[in-house]
């Protein structure tokens, strides 16, 4: 009887200790995931700690998947997905960008991850902050910025969620402000079935009026 209890106790310890390892193996295996016109560039289990380049913001432990989507020859849509290795609430949140985009808004991903959501964001298909020089002579990049990057990120990120957890998210949301609010309206118009809920905060829409106001 004592030997049986010892073996049972050892089994419990083994199972508990192996959980982080299994999560890490599952996360790393996502690097081999095959998705349409998409290359997975990294899949890493990240320990809880400060967000890169800042000491003020702490990020919970998560599986980070990074990739590049190329729906056209001139497309280079970078995106990132954060997946809770434990305690996933079964839902997905995609975060909008700001300004002219040009980078992945990692800060916006911290809150939904902390609440148990799988979450993702994109750089909208180009690098750089102020200005739109990247769009000159690159009509496909302008389309990526306009709406395609957000849509493609949604499709591929949800496929990654499915591969990691073995099921689709029960509910999906998009949250954005400023340019992210514009993205939210574009999603609602062009892909009304893509999200169960959309928050469009201070949307930078009606560009003719908006940019005329900037000039004035």
N, C-alpha and C positions, 0 to 999 in steps of 0.2 A: 504493500500500500504506500509506504513512504517513497519507494523508488518510482511508483506511478505518479505520485504528486510532484516529485522532482522533475520528471520528464514533462509533465503538463505545464509546470511553472516555467521550465526552460523554453517550451514552445511559445508561451505567451511573450516572454522576453524577446525571443527571436523575431516574432511577428511585429512587435512594437518597434524594435530596433531597425527592422528592414523597411519600414514604411517610407522614411526619407530617401532611402536608396532606391526603392521602387519608383518613387516620384522622379528622382533624378534620371534614372534610366529611361522612363517614359518621356521626360522632357527632352533628353538628348536624342532620343529616337525620332523626334519631330524633324530633325535636320534632314532626314531622308524622305520626307513627305513630298509626294508629287502632286503639284497643283497647276492648273492651266496658266500658261505664260507667267509663271512665278518661280523665283529662286529663293529658297530658304538659306539665308546667309549665316544664321546662328540660332542655336536653341540651348539655353543655359539655365540651370537652376540657380537663382540668385538668393543669397541669404538676406535676412532683414537688416537694414542699415540705411545710412544717408544716401539720398539720390546723388548720382554722379555730378560733380561740379558744384555741389552745394552741401553744406553741413546742417542747414536749417530744416530740411525736409526728410523725414524718415519713411522708407518704403518697406512694407511687409515682405516676407519671403514670397517668391513667385517664380514661375517658369517664364522666362523671357524668350520670345521667338521674334526674330527680325528677318525681313525679307525684302525683295524687290519685285515689283510687278511690271511687266512690259507688254501691255496689250497692243502697242504699236512699236515700230522700229525706233521712234523718237521718244518713247515713254521710258521713264525711270522713276517709278513710284515707290518710294521707300515707306515701309510701315513697321510697326512693332505691336506685338500682342503680349499682354501680361496675363498669366493664368495662375490662380491660387492653387497650390499643390494640395491643399486641404481646406475644407470649409467653403467650397464653391456654393453660392446660393442658387445656381442653376440658370443665371441670367447673364446677359451680355450688354455692355455699354460701349458705344463708340464715341470718341471725343472729337470735337471740331477744332479747327486751327484758328489763327488770328492774323490780322494784317494781310500781307501777301503770302503768308505761310512760309515755306522754305526750310522748315525743320519739323521734326516730330515733337509735339507738345507733351513731353513726358510728365511735366508737372500736373497736367490735367488728368492723368491716368491714376494718380496716387489715391484720390478720394474713392473712386469706384472700386479699386482693388482693395482698399481698406474695409469696404463694406461687403466684400465677398464676391464681387462681380468679376467675370472675365472681361477684359477691357482692351481696346486697341485705338490706334491713331495713325495718321499718315502725314508726310511732309507735303502732300498735294502734288507731288511729281516733279519738284525742282528744289534746288538748294539756294539759300540766300534769304535775306530778310527784307529790307526796304527796297522799293522799286520793282519794276517788272521787266527789266532788260532781258531776262531769261525767255520771255514770251516772243520777242522779236524774231521773226523767221522760223518760229516753232509752233505752228498752229495746233499740233497734237498735244504739246505741253499745255497750251492754253485750255484745251478741252479737258485735259487731266485736272488742271486747277479748277476749272469751272464746275465739274461734277463727277468725272469718271474716276478720279483717285479715291474719292469717298466711297463710291459704289463698289469698285474693285476691292478695296480694303475690307468692306463689309462681307463680300462673298468669300474672300480667301481667309479672313480672320475667323469666320464662322466654321469654315472647313477645318481650321486648326483646332478650334474649340471641340468640334466633333471628334477629331482624331485623338485628342488628349483625354477627354472625359467619356468617350464612347456614346455620346448623345448630343443632340442639338440643344441650344439654350431654349428654355421654356418661354422666355420673353427677351426681346431685344429693344434697346433704346439708343437714340442719338441725342447728344447734348452739345450745343455750340453757342458761342456768343461772338458778335461782330462778324468777321469772315465765317466763323463757325455757324453763326445764325443764318448767314446766306447759304452755307452748305446745307443746313437743316431744311430751308425752304426748297432748295433744289431737289433734295431727297424726297420731300413730301410730294413735289410735283412730278418728278420723273420716275420715282420708284416707291409709290405709296404703300406697297406691301412689304417693303424691306425691313421696316421697324414697327414695333407695336406702339411705340410712343416717341415723339420728337419734341425737343425743347429748342426753340429758335429765339435766343436772347439777342436783343439789339442788332438785328440782322443788317448787314451792309448790303442791302439790295437797292433796286432802282438806281443803277449806276449813273445814268445820265444826269439825274438830279443831284446825286451824291457828289460826283466829281466836279460838276459845275459849281457846287457850293464850295468845294476845296479851292477852286481857282478864284472865286469871288472873295 
